[in-house]
Amino acid sequence: MATGETGFSDLVYDLISVQYHSLKAGHDYGQYVRDAENANEEEIADFFRTVMEQDAERAARCHRFLARLSGTEKAGPAVD
């Protein structure tokens, strides 16, 4: 399995990347919900809540995959 500069597999790097971006987006969406609520646009606020929930689930799935790969050959050797 290919490893990048970090010593971890590309797969682990990819999962961490998706997890990070999902968590970051989820944080940002909280502001979007408030903006929509302040504009009295509850339907749009609900849309942002749904998107936030989807990103939270995406981050959780990445976490489960990372836990499954952790300590296995598929994760790649960590650089000491």
C-alpha angles and dihedrals in degrees: 000000000000118000126200130215090290094064091241124110120269087241093059091045090051093050092048090049093051090045093051094048092046092051093045092049091048089055091050093047090063088068091046090054090052091048091052092046091050088053090050090243102137094165090057091044088053090050090054091047090053092049089048091052091049091052091047090054091046090053091047091051090051089051091053092048091048091050089051093051096041113115093009130114089250091066092059128228115303115233111245 
